[in-house]
Amino acid sequence: MPMQRSVLGKLGIAAGVAAAATVLSLSGAGAASADITPRHGLTYPTYTDCVYAGNFYAQMGGLHGFSCPQVSNGEYLLDWW
């Protein structure tokens, strides 16, 4: 009998771990599906602010590359692709 309980106990633990992993992966999938792409036409008052925002979005996977050209009003446009 003790050996049977041990096997059942291990199966119960394995099932619990599998269920927890499923819940965590599902909650992660929901968070990852959020739209993290910036709007086109965003401008920033300084070049540093623009580069910081571009780096943030790039690290989150929202864009592949970006530049920060200065526009006519003196602000910097987050131009991304």
N, C-alpha and C positions, 0 to 999 in steps of 0.2 A: 503494500500500500504506500509506503513513503516514496518509493521511486515513481509511482503513478502521480502522486501529488506534485512532485518536483517537476515532472514533464508538463503537467497541466499548468503549474505556476509559471514555467518559462514561456509556454504558449500564451498565457494571459498577458505577461509582460510584453512579449513581442507584439501582440495585437494592440496593446495600449500604445506602444511606441509608434506603430504604423498609423494608428488613428490620429495621434498627435502630429505626426509628420504630414498627414493629409490635410489637417486643419491649418497648419502653418503654411503649407504650400498654397492652399486656396486663398488664404488671407493675403499672402504675398502677391499672388496673381492679381488680386483686386487692386492693390496699391500700385503695382507696376503698370496697370492698364490706364492709369490716370494720364490726362493730356498734359505733358510737360513742355510742349513746344511754345516758344514765345510768339506773340502776335507780330505780324509784319508791320513795320513802320514805327517800332518802339524807338524813342530817342532818349538820350541820357545827357545830363548837363556837363559831365566831364568824360574825358577819354577813359579814365580809370574806372568810373562807374560802368561804362559800356563793356569794357574788357572783363570786369568782375562778373557782370550778368552773363556775358557770353560763355565764360569759363564754367559758371554754375550750370547753365543749360546743357553745355557739352558734356560735363561730367555726369549729369543725370540721364544722358542719352537722348536728349531732346533735339539735338542738332549735330551735324557732322563737322561743320566748320563755320567760321564767322569772321567778319571784319567790322571795323568801327570807323567808317569814313565820316568826316565832318560835313554837316549839311549847312545850308545857307544861313540859318538862324544861329549858328555857332554851337549847336548841340551835336551829339554824335549818334549816328544811326546804327542800330544793331542789325547788320545785314548778314543773314545766315542762309545756309544751305544744308 
